[in-house]
Amino acid sequence: MTKPIIEMKNIEKHFGSVIALSGVSLDLVPGECHCLLGDNGAGKSTLIKTMSGVYKPTAGEIYFEGKPLDLKDPRDSISIGIATVYQDLAMIPLMSVTRNFFMGNEPVKKIAGISFFDHKTANEITMAKMREMGINLRSPDQAVGTLSGGERQTVAIARAVHFGAKVLILDEPTSALGVRQTSNVLATVDKVRNQGIGVVLITHNVRHAMAVGDRFTVLNRGQTLGTAKRGEISAEELQYMMAGGQELAQLESSLGSTV
């Protein structure tokens, strides 16, 4: 059995008296898409921010490639290969696709001992990486703001993969997309997984999770309701868990007994 690339064991996160996570465990193996599902306030964002170094856990342990992991900040996670693509994508709409792709990691060439941005190399890499993800740009100089939401998601994912992501965390990548754009993003997730990269897909859309997920973990009020492999659980069962089905059934039962 393939060993997990990252393991989170009994993670707790407290914000004063508020308990955001209460003993959550999660692991991810290379080449797997592990879907993290839950309603708003379930703890999904807190968990991935703990995984990526934004928050330090109040209790619990994190292991990366079998070794204890103590992240000081998000730069630590990026340096070892944990990349997070948030909903806002951290892009500048008026800048070109190439400039956004290489922001902070610009290739340079030296002329007369002076370093300059290597436009030619950057443009060639950007076009090639986007083609690998199924996107044919008109030009690498095209402004990111002219791309569709799905194409911008793909730029962010391709950028993370190019710069060495071993774990790719995607925070609700399809939440504001149309049907065709959603299909493109999910196809990109599949391409990334097939490259041996572990993907954590955060979503509240069961259909999107079922389309690409290998395993599914449901969070509710900062606790894990369970983890299931593809084929072990149906979309209806996942939806039932996410919606607090057991609580609803108890409520219906109690209301029925009073009638």
N, C-alpha and C positions, 0 to 999 in steps of 0.2 A: 504493500500500500504506500502511495506517495505521502511523504511527510509534509505537514503544513508549513507554509512559508511564514505565516503569522498566526499566533495563537493569543487569544485574550481570555484569561481565566478569572472568573468571579469578580468582574470589574464593578466597582462602585464609584459613583461620582456624586458628591454633595455640594450644594451651593447654599451655605449656611444651614438652615433647617430644612431646606428643600432637597429631597433625595431624587436625583434625576435618573440614576442607574442603580439598581440594587441586585448585585451578584450576577451580571450578564457574562456569559461565555460564548465565544465565537472563534472559529478558525477558518483558514482559507488555504487551499492547496494550489500549486501552480497549474495554470490552464483550466481553472474552474471559474464559473460565474456563480457567486454566492449572493442570493438576493436577500436583502434586509427589508422586511415589510412591517408596516404598522401605521396606525392613524396619527394625526397631528398630536404632538405631545407624548408620543410613545417612548421617546428616547433615542430615536435613530440618529439625529444630528449630533447629540451629545456623544454617542458611541463612536461615530466616525471622527469627530474632533479629538476624542481621546486616542483613537488609533493613529491619527496623523500628527499628534504632538501639540495641538492647540490647547488642550486641557491635560493636566496631570490627573491620573486617577486618584481618588481618595483612598481606595484599597483595591487589591487585586494585582495580577501579574500579566505582563505582555512579553511574548517571546517572538523573535524574528530570526528565521532560519535556525531555530533551536537554541538561540542564546537570549538571555534576559535583555529586554529593551527598556531603556530609560531615556525618553525623549525630553529634551529641554525646551524645544520650540519646533515649529513646522519645518524650519530649515534642516534640522536633524533628520526628519523623516524623508525629506526630498533627497538628501545626500545618500541615504542607504537604499532608495528605490521605492519609497511609498509616495505616490502622487495622488492628489485629490483634485477633481474637477467639480467645482461648486456651480450652483445654478447661475450665478452672475458671470461666470467664465473668466473674470479678471482680464478682459480685453479692452482695447481702445478702438472704438468703431471707426474713427477717421484714419487710423493707421493701416498700412497694407497688411495682407495676410502674412507675408514674409516677416515684417517687423514684429507682428504679434507672435508669430511662431518662435522667433529667436529672442524675444524680449528678455534681457538679462543674461543671455548666453550667446551673444553675437559673435559669429566667426569674423576674424580680422586678417588682413594682409598688410604687410609692411612695404611702404614705398619711401625710399630715402631715410629709413629708420623710423618712420612715423606710422603708427597703426591706423588703418582705415577699415570701416565696415566692408566685408567682402560680399558685395551685392550678388555677384554672379554665383558664387558657391551657395549662398543662402537661398537664392531663388530656385536653383536646381534642386536642392534638397527639399524645399517646401513643395514644389510641384510633384516630385517623385513620391514623397510621403503621403500627400493627399490622394494621388492616383492609387496608391496601395490600399487606401481606405475607401476607394470607390468614388472619389470626388474629382471631377475634372474642372479645374479653375480656368477662367478665361485668361487670367494673368496673375502672376505672383504679386503684382503691384496693386491688385484689386483691393479696395478698402474692405475691411472685415464687416463694416456696417452694411455693405451691399449683399452680404451672404444671408441665406435663410438661417433660421434658428438651428436646424439640424446640421447644416454645413458648419456653423460656428462651433457646435458641440464637437464635430469631427475634427476641426482644427485643434481644439483643446486636447482631445484624446490623442491625436497623432503627435502633438508636441510632447505630451507626457511619455508616450512610448519611445519616441526618438531619443529623449534624454534619459533613458535607462530605467523606466518604471518596471518594477517587479510585481508591485501591488498597485492596482489602479482602483481608486474609490470614486464612484460616480454618484453625485447627490441629485436625485430626481432629474435625470437628464432629459426625460420626455414630458415633463410636467406641463410645458407651455407650447408643445408642438402639435402640428396637424398630423393626420394619418400617414401621409407619405414621408414626412420628415421623421416621424417616429420610427417607421420601418427602416429608414436609412441609418438612424442612430443604433438601433438594435442590431442591424447587420454589421455595423462597425464594432460593437461589443463582441459579436461572434468572431470577427477577424482577430481582435486583440486576444481573446481567449485561446484561439488556435495557434497563437504565437508563443504560448506557454506562460502568459502573464495571468496572475490571479486578479479577478475582478470582483469588487464588492459593489453591487448595484442597489442603491437605496431607492425605493419606490413605494407608492401606495396603490399602484395599479397592478392588480393581480394578473391581468392578461399579458401585460408587458413582461412581468416576471416569469410567467410560464413559457413565454416565447424563447427566452435565452437562458433561464436559470438551470443550474445543476443541483443546487441545494437552496432551501428556503428557510429562513429564520424569522419568526414573528415576534415583535416586541409589543408589550402593552404596559403602560405606566412604569417604564424603566425595568421591566422584568422580561425574561425570555419565556414565551409560551411554548416553544418547541422548535426543533429543526427537523426537516424532512428532506429526503432526496427526491429527485425527479422520478415520477412513477409511483411514489409512496403516498402522494397526496393529490387531491383534485383541486381545481380552481375554486370550486364551490366551498370546499373545506377550508382553504386558505382565506377566502373572503369571510367565512363564518368566524374564524379565529380573529381576524383583523377587526371585525365589527363588534367584537365582544359577544359572540353568539351565545355563550353559556350564560352570561349575565342577562342578555335579552330573554333567553328561555326562562330563567328564574323569575324575571319580572313579569313575563306573560303568565307564568304559572300562578304567581301570587295575585295578580290582577284577576285571573280567572276564578280563583278560589273565593274572591270577595263578591263575585257577581251572584 
